[in-house]
């Protein structure tokens, strides 16, 4: 019954050259993209090798930076007070 509908089996067995060309190009492009991905991941995975004393110094620097950020941060309570004061000043200027 299938042979009657299709006409012959050779249509299914031999792909057309257009399809082969597209598939080949797509496969080549996929391989090229894969190579680029592998190269970029290799570059990222190579961290600088630091000695133990350098690691400690770096950790201290990071801790110091984070501590300064915490000191400079305005608390929520202070933000509310500042916004309240600015609102009051605006109202008094508009009167």
C-alpha positions in Angstrom: 0.0 0.0 0.0 2.9 2.4 0.9 4.6 1.7 -2.5 1.4 2.5 -4.3 1.1 5.9 -2.6 4.7 6.9 -2.9 5.4 5.3 -6.2 8.8 3.8 -5.4 11.2 3.2 -2.4 14.1 5.0 -4.1 12.6 8.4 -3.2 13.0 7.7 0.5 16.5 6.2 0.3 18.3 8.8 -1.8 18.2 12.3 -0.4 18.2 15.2 -2.8 21.4 17.2 -3.3 19.9 20.4 -1.9 19.1 18.7 1.4 22.6 17.2 1.6 24.2 20.6 0.9 22.1 22.3 3.5 22.8 19.6 6.1 26.5 19.6 5.3 26.7 23.4 5.7 24.7 23.4 8.9 26.9 20.6 10.3 30.1 22.5 9.4 28.7 25.7 10.9 27.7 23.8 14.1 31.3 22.4 14.3 32.7 25.9 13.9 30.5 27.3 16.6 31.4 24.4 18.9 35.2 25.1 18.3 34.6 28.8 19.2 32.7 27.8 22.3 35.4 25.4 23.4 38.1 28.1 22.9 36.2 30.7 24.8 35.6 28.4 27.8 39.3 27.4 27.9 40.3 31.0 28.1 38.0 31.7 31.0 38.9 28.5 32.9 42.6 29.5 33.3 42.8 31.6 36.5 46.0 33.3 37.5 48.0 31.1 39.9 48.5 33.0 43.1 50.7 32.1 46.0 49.2 31.8 49.5 50.4 35.2 50.6 49.0 36.8 47.4 45.6 35.1 48.1 45.6 36.5 51.7 46.4 40.0 50.5 43.7 39.8 47.9 41.1 38.6 50.5 42.1 41.5 52.8 41.6 44.0 49.9 38.2 42.6 49.1 37.1 42.6 52.8 38.3 46.2 53.1 36.3 47.2 50.0 33.1 45.5 51.3 33.5 47.2 54.7 33.8 50.6 53.1 30.7 49.9 51.1 28.8 49.0 54.2 29.9 52.1 56.0 28.8 54.3 53.1 25.5 52.6 52.8 22.5 54.6 54.0 20.1 52.7 56.1 16.4 52.5 55.3 15.5 54.5 58.4 17.8 57.3 57.3 16.4 57.2 53.8 12.9 57.6 55.1 14.0 60.5 57.3 15.7 62.3 54.4 12.8 61.9 52.1 10.4 63.1 54.8 12.6 66.2 55.4 12.8 66.9 51.7 9.0 66.7 51.4 8.6 69.1 54.4 11.0 71.5 52.8 9.2 71.3 49.4 5.8 72.0 51.1 7.3 75.0 53.0 8.8 76.4 49.8 5.5 76.1 47.9 3.5 78.0 50.5 
